[in-house]
Amino acid sequence: MIVVTGASGQLGRLVIEALLQKAPTEEIVAAVRNPRRVDEFLARGVQVRQADYDQPESLAAAFKGADKLLLISSSEVGRRTPQHRAVITAAKAAGVGLLAYTSILHADTSPLPLAAEHKETESLIRASGLPAVILRNSWYTENYLAGIPAALQYGVLLGSAGEGRIASAARADYAEAAAVALTRDNQVGRIYELAGDESYSLDELAQAIARQSGKAVVYRNLPGGEFRGALIDAGLPEGLATLLAESDVGASKGGLFDDSRQLSRLIGRPTTKLAAMISQKLASAA
């Protein structure tokens, strides 16, 4: 039995879809805070169990009988470590045979402040003695493409990444990697540095958007504080604005770059092309 936590989230849903191509439906469990959010999985034969990172008693029931468990990192930055500790403790008590965790690229050396809780979680996993595989994901390409409508409206793509190269990949690529790690033998002890086959600077991203849209778009690099302020002015919550600005600054220091191509090797195909994702985004925004 394979249990996926956070299965109602954007990544979790894609992991379930990928698992449905690789494992018997009756062996897949979607563990979610609100089961009503994944009625479509229940209708397709996937088991659905209530699981809340803040309610340890729910985790014990959700993980019962689990052979493998995917811990998708919590979206609550600043609360991740205690929440992940609860999941790890429950997984240990349930006798889970393999714990997979979605960490961040080069968590042990990353300049991104976001990496701190991932590093702490990896330490908790090691201390637990649970057999584990660590999936260190780089950035989702979708994170940057979300800014395309504003870039087209104002002719400017804002950021704080400088000339740092970003080896992002599609969310679906990372989901497929998780599904492979959960269904392939000999994964215990592996640490994957997962990133896209391509890399780009934000200036190159702006050029690609301009090229495909036929509209003038240039990249404007801002100090981290100014970029954070611009995001807040655009309506983003302060916490998210801080996360994005700090991550961009980390990218300027190489924090989102890796050229080992471990992701494409794991999933057995090239990662999704940036140009194709831009085209899809432009079509959906039209």
C-alpha positions in Angstrom: 0.0 0.0 0.0 1.3 3.4 -1.0 0.1 6.5 1.0 0.5 10.0 -0.4 0.1 12.9 2.1 -1.1 16.2 0.9 -2.9 14.5 -2.0 -5.4 17.3 -2.6 -2.6 19.8 -3.4 -1.2 20.6 -6.8 1.7 18.2 -6.6 -0.2 15.6 -4.6 -2.9 15.3 -7.2 -0.3 14.8 -10.0 1.5 12.1 -7.9 -1.8 10.2 -7.5 -2.4 10.4 -11.3 1.2 9.2 -11.9 0.8 6.3 -9.5 -2.5 5.2 -11.1 -0.3 4.4 -14.2 2.2 2.4 -12.2 0.4 0.6 -9.3 -3.0 -1.1 -8.7 -5.7 1.4 -7.8 -6.7 -0.4 -4.6 -3.1 -0.1 -3.3 -3.1 3.8 -3.5 -4.2 5.9 -0.6 -4.8 9.7 -0.8 -4.2 11.1 2.6 -5.8 14.6 2.9 -6.9 17.1 5.4 -10.4 17.4 3.8 -11.5 14.1 2.1 -14.3 15.9 0.2 -11.6 17.7 -1.9 -10.7 14.4 -3.6 -14.0 12.9 -4.3 -12.9 12.3 -7.9 -10.2 9.9 -6.6 -12.6 8.0 -4.4 -14.9 7.6 -7.4 -12.0 6.0 -9.3 -11.2 3.5 -6.6 -8.4 5.2 -4.8 -8.6 4.9 -1.0 -9.1 8.3 0.7 -8.2 8.8 4.4 -8.3 11.9 6.5 -4.8 13.1 7.6 -3.9 16.4 9.2 -0.3 17.2 10.0 -1.5 19.1 13.1 -3.6 16.1 14.3 -1.2 13.2 15.1 -4.1 10.9 15.9 -5.4 11.2 12.3 -2.0 10.3 11.0 -1.9 7.0 12.9 -5.1 5.9 11.3 -4.2 7.2 7.8 -0.9 5.3 7.7 -2.2 2.0 9.0 -1.0 -0.8 6.7 1.2 1.5 4.7 4.2 -0.1 3.0 5.4 3.1 1.4 4.6 6.7 2.3 5.2 10.0 0.4 5.6 13.0 2.7 4.9 16.0 0.6 6.3 18.9 2.4 3.7 21.1 4.2 2.8 24.4 2.5 2.9 26.2 5.9 6.4 27.7 5.9 7.6 28.2 9.4 5.5 25.3 10.8 6.9 22.6 8.6 9.4 21.1 11.0 6.9 20.2 13.8 4.3 19.1 11.2 6.8 16.8 9.4 8.0 15.5 12.8 4.5 14.3 13.5 4.3 12.5 10.1 7.7 10.9 10.6 6.8 9.7 14.1 3.5 8.2 12.9 5.2 6.6 9.9 7.7 5.0 12.3 4.9 3.7 14.5 3.1 2.3 11.5 6.1 0.3 10.4 6.4 2.0 7.0 8.9 0.3 4.9 9.9 3.3 2.8 9.4 7.0 3.4 9.9 9.4 0.5 10.2 13.1 1.2 9.9 16.1 -1.1 12.8 18.3 -0.1 14.6 21.1 -1.9 17.5 21.1 -4.3 20.8 20.8 -2.5 19.1 21.2 0.9 22.3 20.7 2.8 24.1 23.6 1.1 21.3 25.7 -0.4 21.5 29.5 0.0 17.7 29.7 0.1 16.2 30.4 3.6 13.4 28.1 2.5 15.9 25.2 2.7 16.3 25.4 6.5 13.1 23.4 7.4 13.9 20.9 4.7 17.3 20.3 6.1 15.8 19.9 9.6 13.3 17.4 8.2 16.0 15.4 6.5 17.8 15.2 9.9 14.6 14.0 11.6 14.2 11.3 9.0 17.8 10.1 9.5 17.4 10.2 13.2 14.2 8.1 13.0 16.0 5.2 11.3 13.2 4.9 8.8 14.2 3.5 5.4 14.0 6.6 3.2 14.5 8.2 -0.2 14.9 12.0 -0.4 13.6 13.8 -3.5 15.3 17.2 -3.5 13.1 19.2 -5.9 14.3 22.4 -7.7 11.8 25.1 -8.5 8.5 24.5 -10.3 8.6 26.2 -13.7 4.9 27.1 -13.0 6.2 29.4 -10.2 7.7 31.8 -12.8 5.1 31.3 -15.5 2.5 32.6 -13.2 4.0 36.1 -13.8 3.4 36.0 -17.5 0.1 37.9 -17.6 1.6 40.8 -15.6 4.7 40.8 -17.7 2.6 41.0 -20.8 0.5 43.8 -19.3 3.4 46.0 -18.2 6.1 44.8 -20.6 8.4 44.0 -17.6 9.3 40.8 -15.8 10.4 41.6 -12.3 12.8 39.5 -10.1 15.8 39.4 -7.9 17.7 36.5 -9.5 20.3 38.5 -11.3 22.1 36.4 -13.8 21.6 33.2 -11.7 20.6 30.2 -13.7 17.4 28.4 -12.9 17.0 24.7 -13.7 13.3 24.4 -13.0 11.0 21.6 -14.2 7.2 21.1 -14.6 5.3 20.1 -11.5 4.2 17.0 -13.4 7.9 16.0 -13.9 8.5 16.0 -10.1 5.3 14.1 -9.5 6.3 11.4 -11.9 9.7 11.2 -10.2 8.0 10.6 -6.9 5.8 7.9 -8.4 8.8 6.2 -9.8 10.7 6.3 -6.5 7.6 4.8 -4.8 7.2 1.9 -7.2 10.8 1.1 -8.1 13.0 -1.3 -6.1 16.3 -0.4 -4.3 15.4 3.2 -3.4 16.4 3.1 0.3 19.2 5.6 1.1 19.0 7.4 -2.2 19.1 11.2 -2.4 18.0 12.7 -5.7 18.9 16.2 -6.8 16.0 16.8 -9.2 16.1 19.7 -11.7 15.2 20.4 -15.3 17.4 19.5 -18.2 17.4 23.2 -19.3 18.4 26.2 -17.3 17.7 29.8 -17.9 18.2 33.3 -16.4 15.2 35.5 -15.9 16.5 37.7 -18.6 16.4 34.7 -21.0 12.9 33.9 -19.7 11.7 37.4 -20.5 13.2 37.1 -24.0 11.4 33.7 -24.5 8.1 35.2 -23.4 8.6 38.2 -25.7 9.5 35.9 -28.6 6.5 33.6 -28.3 4.0 36.4 -27.4 5.2 38.9 -30.0 5.1 41.6 -27.3 8.0 43.5 -25.8 9.0 42.1 -22.4 12.2 42.9 -20.6 13.6 41.7 -17.3 14.2 44.2 -14.6 16.4 43.0 -11.7 15.5 44.5 -8.3 17.1 44.2 -4.8 15.3 41.6 -2.8 13.5 44.0 -0.6 12.2 46.0 -3.5 11.0 42.9 -5.3 9.2 41.8 -2.1 7.5 45.2 -1.9 6.4 45.0 -5.6 4.9 41.6 -5.0 3.0 42.9 -2.0 1.8 45.9 -4.0 0.6 43.4 -6.6 -1.6 41.8 -4.0 0.4 38.8 -2.8 0.3 37.9 0.9 3.4 39.1 2.7 4.6 35.6 3.6 4.4 34.5 -0.1 6.1 37.7 -1.3 8.9 37.1 1.2 9.3 33.5 0.1 9.5 34.4 -3.6 11.9 37.3 -3.1 14.2 35.3 -0.9 14.1 32.4 -3.3 15.1 34.7 -6.2 18.0 36.1 -4.2 19.0 32.5 -3.5 18.8 31.7 -7.2 21.2 34.6 -7.9 23.7 32.6 -5.8 23.2 29.3 -7.7 20.5 27.9 -5.4 18.2 26.7 -8.1 20.8 25.3 -10.5 21.8 21.7 -11.1 23.0 20.1 -14.3 23.2 16.5 -13.3 20.0 15.5 -15.1 19.0 13.1 -12.4 15.3 14.0 -12.9 15.2 13.0 -16.5 17.1 9.8 -15.9 14.7 8.9 -13.0 11.6 9.5 -15.1 13.1 8.0 -18.3 12.4 11.0 -20.5 13.5 14.6 -21.0 12.0 17.1 -18.6 9.2 19.3 -20.0 10.5 22.0 -22.3 10.3 25.6 -21.1 9.2 26.8 -24.5 6.3 24.3 -24.5 5.2 25.5 -21.0 5.3 29.1 -22.1 3.2 28.3 -25.2 0.7 26.5 -23.0 0.5 29.4 -20.6 0.1 32.0 -23.3 -2.7 29.9 -24.9 -4.6 29.6 -21.6 -4.2 33.3 -20.9 -5.5 34.3 -24.4 
